Amino acid sequence: MLRRQLARAFWRLSPWTLQTQPAPTRPTVLIGAPHTSNWDFVLMLAIAWELDLEMRWLGKKSLFHGWRGPVMRALGGVAVDRENPSRVVGQVVESARSGEVFGLVVTPDGTRGDHTHWKSGFYRIARETGMPVTLGFVDRTTMTSGLGPTLELTGEVAADMDRIRAFYADKAGFRPERRVEPRLRDEREIG
């Protein structure tokens, strides 16, 4: 209840407008793109809280050290040990099978650096878990943010990425100059 009230206050006071499709009714991999600023996280929280969508997000283990750990976990964070990333997929599968409805937020365009391609982890997780992919967005040109369509991946990577590219084609991100085109390094079969 408090989260939804905070989200509503944010949308009333913010120059941003929430323009969204309804929250998914089953577990989903939620793409957060274009990921060009730390403000993206605030916008994604406001979206999730407004839609009453339980959100999880993946973060490197070092973000969870000390006092930050409980805060990050309360905001939906799941620590990823880069030495053993397969454990995370197992946790996601377990949560999905338990009947819990949540959005696993993944930012495939990385950490706002000098990347030229999206990382394929979101695709692998979706295919391994059977979860659909929901296209979350931030668009500075229209000052809108929200959830777009939810897609079932076909396993035809290039065709799936064409649908994703079409959706994000006109989305600029909070800092448009940092936008990365939705393209995987290798769009042949991922497995």
Secondary structure by P-SEA (a helix, b strand, c coil): caaaaaaaaaaaaccbbbbbccccccccccccccccccaaaaaaaaaaaaaccbbbbbbccccccccaaaaaaaabbbbbccccaaaaaaaaaaaaaacbbbbbcccccccccccccccaaaaaaaaaacbbbbbbbccccccbbbbccccccccaaaaaaaaaaaaaccccccccccccccccccccccc
